[in-house]
Amino acid sequence: MKIYTKTGDKGTTSLFTGKRVPKHHIRIDSYGTVDELNAHLGLLRDQPIDSHSKEMLALIQLKLFTMGSILATEPEKDQRLKIPRILAGDIELLEREMDRINAELPEMTHFIMPGGHPTVSNCHIARTVCRRAERAISLLNENDAVPEEVLSYINRLSDYLFVLARKLSKDLKIQEVKWIPQKLEP
């Protein structure tokens, strides 16, 4: 099987159902950004982090593939094609993980500046790509219904990645840099 098909040479691509749409369509942008996020999570998983976090990231990557298939399918066709779902339990798992991690972190009193270590920075990059995916999915949802669990999951995932970045800072003994606004001199 060849990787190239030449079917996209004129700026269109196929949805899961075969329907052709422009490559700049918000549906394509949505699942393309989810794919980009998935690649960043793979990079983060390749960093020297604890095994539990690696396992969570691997599970999240599987959920992002599920999300991509949902987003690549027109809503009226997904039942017929038996597309997998994002479930309430998937969202609850992220919430439990955040609660568990947060219990071990110092209280947050200021915004945290991204950085301090390449691993932490990779996590923050994944978080910001996740927020961009959320914005694209939200825009798609204005015209084409997106399952509520997809929107909730992607929202919770960006929160999880923020908490994970803080945990990684702690694990790596990296001092978090607080953002403290400077006052303007009169």
C-alpha positions in Angstrom: 0.0 0.0 0.0 1.4 3.4 -1.0 1.3 6.2 1.6 0.6 8.9 -1.0 -2.8 8.9 -2.7 -2.6 12.1 -4.7 -6.3 12.7 -3.7 -5.4 15.8 -1.7 -3.4 17.5 -4.3 -6.2 20.0 -5.0 -6.7 21.0 -1.3 -9.4 18.6 -0.2 -9.4 15.6 2.0 -11.8 12.8 3.0 -13.7 12.5 6.2 -14.1 9.0 7.7 -17.3 8.6 5.7 -15.6 9.5 2.4 -17.1 12.9 2.1 -14.6 15.4 0.6 -14.0 18.7 2.4 -11.4 21.5 2.1 -8.3 20.8 4.1 -8.9 24.1 5.9 -12.4 22.9 7.1 -12.8 23.4 10.9 -13.5 19.6 11.2 -10.0 18.9 9.7 -8.4 21.6 11.9 -10.1 20.1 14.9 -8.8 16.5 14.5 -5.5 17.7 13.0 -4.9 19.7 16.2 -5.8 16.7 18.3 -3.3 14.7 16.2 -0.7 17.3 16.9 -1.4 17.1 20.6 -1.1 13.4 20.5 2.4 13.7 18.9 3.4 16.1 21.7 2.2 13.7 24.3 4.3 11.0 22.7 7.3 13.3 23.0 6.4 13.9 26.7 6.1 10.2 27.3 9.6 9.7 25.9 11.0 12.0 28.6 12.5 10.7 31.9 9.2 10.7 33.9 7.6 8.3 36.3 6.0 5.2 35.0 2.5 6.1 36.3 2.5 9.3 34.3 3.8 7.4 31.2 0.9 5.0 31.6 -1.6 7.8 31.9 -0.2 9.6 28.9 -0.4 6.3 26.8 -4.1 5.9 27.9 -4.8 9.6 27.0 -3.1 9.0 23.6 -5.6 6.2 22.9 -8.5 8.4 23.9 -7.2 11.1 21.5 -7.3 8.6 18.7 -10.9 7.9 19.6 -11.6 11.6 19.7 -10.0 12.0 16.2 -12.2 9.4 14.8 -15.3 11.1 16.3 -14.2 14.4 14.9 -13.5 12.9 11.4 -17.0 11.6 11.1 -20.1 13.6 10.4 -22.5 13.4 13.5 -25.4 12.0 11.5 -23.2 9.1 10.3 -21.3 8.1 13.5 -24.0 5.8 15.0 -24.1 3.8 11.8 -20.3 3.4 11.7 -20.1 2.4 15.4 -17.4 5.0 16.2 -16.0 4.6 19.7 -17.0 7.1 22.4 -15.4 9.3 25.0 -17.2 8.3 28.2 -17.9 10.1 31.5 -15.6 7.7 33.1 -12.7 8.9 30.9 -13.3 12.5 32.2 -13.6 11.3 35.8 -10.3 9.5 35.5 -8.6 12.8 34.6 -10.3 14.5 37.5 -9.2 11.8 40.0 -5.6 12.0 38.7 -5.6 15.8 39.1 -7.0 15.5 42.6 -4.3 12.9 43.5 -1.5 15.0 42.1 -2.7 18.3 43.5 -2.8 16.8 47.0 1.0 16.4 46.8 1.8 19.9 45.3 2.3 23.2 47.1 -0.7 25.5 47.0 -0.7 27.7 43.9 -0.8 31.4 44.7 0.3 32.9 41.4 0.3 32.0 37.7 3.2 29.8 36.8 5.6 30.6 34.0 6.2 27.7 31.7 9.7 26.3 31.6 12.5 25.4 33.9 13.3 22.0 32.3 12.8 20.6 28.8 10.4 17.9 30.2 8.3 20.6 31.9 8.3 22.8 28.8 7.2 19.9 26.7 4.2 19.4 29.0 3.3 23.1 28.8 3.6 23.0 25.0 1.2 20.0 25.0 -1.2 21.9 27.3 -1.3 24.9 24.9 -1.9 22.7 21.9 -4.7 21.1 23.9 -6.2 24.5 24.5 -6.0 25.2 20.7 -7.7 21.9 20.0 -10.4 22.9 22.4 -11.0 26.2 20.7 -11.2 24.4 17.3 -13.6 21.8 18.6 -15.7 24.5 20.2 -15.9 26.3 16.9 -16.9 23.1 15.1 -19.6 22.5 17.7 -21.2 25.8 16.8 -22.3 24.4 13.4 -21.9 20.6 13.7 -22.8 19.0 17.0 -19.9 17.5 18.9 -20.6 15.0 21.7 -20.5 16.8 25.0 -18.0 14.4 26.4 -15.5 15.3 23.7 -15.6 19.0 24.8 -15.4 18.1 28.5 -12.6 15.7 27.9 -10.4 18.1 26.0 -11.1 20.8 28.5 -10.2 18.6 31.4 -7.1 17.3 29.6 -5.6 20.8 29.4 -6.1 21.1 33.2 -4.5 17.7 33.7 -1.5 18.7 31.6 -1.1 21.9 33.7 -1.2 19.9 36.9 1.2 17.3 35.4 3.6 20.1 34.5 3.6 21.2 38.1 4.2 17.6 39.3 7.1 17.2 36.9 8.6 20.4 38.2 8.4 19.0 41.7 9.7 15.5 40.6 12.7 17.2 38.8 13.3 19.5 41.7 12.7 22.5 39.5 11.7 25.8 41.1 8.5 27.1 39.7 8.7 30.7 38.5 5.7 32.6 39.6 4.4 35.4 37.4 4.2 38.5 39.6 2.9 41.5 37.7 5.2 44.5 37.8 3.7 47.7 38.9 4.1 50.7 36.6 6.1 53.6 38.0 4.2 56.9 37.9 
